[in-house]
């Protein structure tokens, strides 16, 4: 019985550790998503200010 309790305690600790890791990763993904969005907006504004009129996200690759 004690061996089972020890295994359960170990598994609970592992689940808690993994949960913390997933939460940190989600925070980092959210931050990176916001940064990419901001950079895309900046680039679109820069393109528009230069009179290009074509947003980078809408531009076709050179091989098309």
N, C-alpha and C positions, 0 to 999 in steps of 0.2 A: 504494500500500500504506500509506503514511504517513497519508493522508487517512482510510482505513478505521480505522486504529489510533486516530486522534484522535477519530473519531466513537464508537468503542467505549468509549474512556475517558470521553467526555462522557456517554454513555448509562449507563455504570456509576456515575458520580457522581450522575446524576439518580436512578437506582434507589436508591442509598444514601440520598440526601436524602429521597426519598419514604418510604422504609422508616422513617427516623427520625421523620418527621412522623406516620405512621400509628401508630407505637408511642406517641408522646406523646398522640395523640388517644385511643387506647385507654385509657391511664392516666387521662386526664381523664374519659372516659365511665365508667370504673369508679368513680372518686371521686364523680361526680355521681349515679350509681346508688345508691351507699351513702348519700349524703346524702338523696336522695329517700326511700329506705327508712326511714331514721332519722326523717325528718319525718313520714312516714305513721304510724309507730309512736307518735311523740309525740302526734300528733293523735288517734289511736285511744285512747290512754291518757287524754288530756284529755276526750274525749267520754265515756269510760266513767266517769271520776271525776265528771263532771257528772250522771251518771245517765241519760244519753241512751240508752245501750245500742246505738245504731246507729253503726257505724264509718263514717267519711266515705267510704271507698272503696266501701262497700256501699249508701250512700244514693242514692236515685234523684234525678235532676235535677228541679227544680220543674215543668217542663213535662210531666211524666209523669202 
